[in-house]
Amino acid sequence: MLLLLLLLLLLLLLLLLLLLLLLLLLTTTILLLLLLLLLLRLLLLLLLLLTTTSTTTTSTTTLLLLTTTYYYYYYYY
């Protein structure tokens, strides 16, 4: 239960950072889309962490999500 609370706090901090970045980068639409994609992936990651119980599946999903975000970043940038 403590782990879930820590994850939620970390997600809230990341959301605040993303909102600050969105305010800074409002002029570029590509970076805005990238940040929205990253936000969606973070929410999906939180849902996966809440639903799955084994650590191996969560670690593989985190690796997959991180690689896809890096791929999108380098593809659009």
MARTOR-508391 format. One record per residue: x, y, z of N, C-alpha, C in turn. Coordinates in steps of 0.05 Angstrom, whole numbers, padded with zeros to 5 digits, always signed. Example, Ala and Ser with C-alpha at 12.3 -4.5 7.8 and 13.67 -1.06 7.14 Angstrom:
2
nu,nv,nw,cau,cav,caw,cu,cv,cw
+00264,-00114,+00156,+00246,-00090,+00156,+00264,-00066,+00156
+00257,-00045,+00142,+00273,-00021,+00143,+00258,+00001,+00157
***
This chain:
77
nu,nv,nw,cau,cav,caw,cu,cv,cw
+00017,-00024,+00000,+00000,+00000,+00000,+00017,+00025,+00000
+00039,+00024,+00014,+00057,+00047,+00015,+00070,+00051,-00012
+00076,+00029,-00026,+00087,+00031,-00053,+00068,+00045,-00072
+00043,+00039,-00071,+00023,+00052,-00088,+00021,+00082,-00082
+00023,+00089,-00057,+00022,+00117,-00050,+00047,+00132,-00060
+00070,+00119,-00059,+00094,+00131,-00069,+00092,+00134,-00099
+00081,+00115,-00113,+00078,+00117,-00142,+00059,+00139,-00150
+00038,+00142,-00135,+00019,+00164,-00140,+00032,+00191,-00136
+00048,+00194,-00115,+00061,+00219,-00110,+00082,+00225,-00132
+00096,+00205,-00141,+00115,+00208,-00162,+00101,+00216,-00188
+00078,+00204,-00193,+00063,+00211,-00217,+00053,+00239,-00216
+00045,+00248,-00193,+00035,+00276,-00190,+00058,+00296,-00195
+00082,+00289,-00185,+00105,+00306,-00190,+00112,+00307,-00220
+00110,+00284,-00233,+00116,+00283,-00261,+00095,+00299,-00277
+00070,+00298,-00268,+00049,+00313,-00282,+00054,+00343,-00278
+00063,+00351,-00255,+00069,+00380,-00251,+00092,+00389,-00268
+00113,+00372,-00271,+00135,+00379,-00288,+00126,+00380,-00317
+00109,+00362,-00325,+00099,+00362,-00352,+00082,+00387,-00358
+00067,+00395,-00339,+00052,+00420,-00342,+00069,+00444,-00345
+00091,+00445,-00329,+00110,+00467,-00332,+00123,+00467,-00359
+00130,+00443,-00368,+00142,+00442,-00395,+00123,+00449,-00417
+00098,+00442,-00413,+00077,+00451,-00432,+00074,+00481,-00433
+00075,+00493,-00410,+00074,+00522,-00410,+00098,+00535,-00423
+00121,+00523,-00420,+00145,+00534,-00433,+00146,+00529,-00463
+00135,+00507,-00471,+00138,+00499,-00499,+00111,+00500,-00515
+00095,+00520,-00509,+00070,+00521,-00522,+00072,+00529,-00552
+00094,+00540,-00560,+00096,+00549,-00587,+00101,+00526,-00607
+00115,+00505,-00598,+00121,+00483,-00615,+00100,+00461,-00611
+00087,+00454,-00633,+00066,+00434,-00631,+00076,+00406,-00629
+00099,+00401,-00641,+00110,+00374,-00641,+00118,+00366,-00613
+00131,+00384,-00599,+00139,+00378,-00571,+00115,+00375,-00553
+00094,+00390,-00559,+00069,+00388,-00544,+00057,+00361,-00548
+00057,+00351,-00572,+00046,+00324,-00577,+00063,+00303,-00564
+00089,+00307,-00564,+00106,+00287,-00550,+00101,+00286,-00521
+00097,+00309,-00509,+00092,+00310,-00480,+00065,+00297,-00474
+00046,+00301,-00491,+00020,+00288,-00487,+00022,+00258,-00490
+00039,+00248,-00509,+00043,+00220,-00511,+00057,+00208,-00487
+00076,+00224,-00476,+00090,+00215,-00452,+00071,+00214,-00428
+00053,+00233,-00427,+00033,+00233,-00405,+00015,+00209,-00407
+00006,+00202,-00431,-00011,+00179,-00435,+00004,+00153,-00427
+00029,+00152,-00434,+00045,+00128,-00427,+00049,+00126,-00397
+00052,+00148,-00384,+00054,+00147,-00355,+00029,+00138,-00342
+00006,+00147,-00352,-00019,+00138,-00341,-00024,+00108,-00347
-00016,+00099,-00370,-00018,+00071,-00376,+00000,+00054,-00358
+00023,+00065,-00353,+00042,+00051,-00335,+00031,+00049,-00307
+00018,+00070,-00298,+00006,+00069,-00271,-00017,+00049,-00270
-00033,+00048,-00291,-00054,+00028,-00292,-00043,+00000,-00292
-00022,-00004,-00307,-00010,-00031,-00308,+00002,-00038,-00281
+00014,-00019,-00268,+00025,-00025,-00242,+00004,-00031,-00221
-00019,-00018,-00225,-00040,-00023,-00206,-00054,-00050,-00211
-00054,-00058,-00236,-00069,-00083,-00242,-00052,-00108,-00240
-00027,-00105,-00247,-00010,-00129,-00246,+00003,-00133,-00219
+00009,-00157,-00212,+00020,-00163,-00186,+00049,-00172,-00188
+00056,-00186,-00209,+00083,-00196,-00211,+00102,-00174,-00220
+00127,-00176,-00211,+00146,-00155,-00217,+00158,-00158,-00244
+00158,-00182,-00255,+00171,-00185,-00281,+00154,-00172,-00303
+00128,-00175,-00301,+00111,-00162,-00322,+00112,-00132,-00320
+00114,-00121,-00296,+00115,-00092,-00293,+00142,-00081,-00304
+00163,-00096,-00299,+00189,-00087,-00308,+00190,-00088,-00339
+00179,-00109,-00351,+00179,-00110,-00380,+00162,-00089,-00392
+00139,-00083,-00380,+00122,-00062,-00390,+00135,-00035,-00387
+00149,-00030,-00366,+00163,-00005,-00363,+00185,-00002,-00384
+00200,-00023,-00389,+00220,-00022,-00410,+00208,-00017,-00437
+00186,-00030,-00443,+00173,-00025,-00468,+00162,+00003,-00471
+00151,+00014,-00450,+00141,+00041,-00451,+00164,+00061,-00454
+00185,+00056,-00441,+00208,+00074,-00443,+00220,+00074,-00471
+00222,+00050,-00482,+00234,+00049,-00509,+00215,+00061,-00530
+00189,+00058,-00526,+00171,+00071,-00545,+00172,+00102,-00543
+00175,+00112,-00519,+00176,+00141,-00516,+00202,+00152,-00528
+00224,+00138,-00524,+00249,+00146,-00536,+00247,+00145,-00567
+00234,+00124,-00576,+00231,+00122,-00605,+00214,+00145,-00617
+00193,+00151,-00603,+00176,+00174,-00613,+00191,+00200,-00611
+00207,+00203,-00590,+00222,+00228,-00587,+00242,+00231,-00609
+00257,+00211,-00615,+00277,+00213,-00636,+00265,+00214,-00664
+00242,+00202,-00667,+00228,+00202,-00693,+00217,+00229,-00699
+00206,+00242,-00680,+00194,+00268,-00685,+00213,+00291,-00683
+00234,+00287,-00667,+00253,+00308,-00664,+00275,+00306,-00685
***
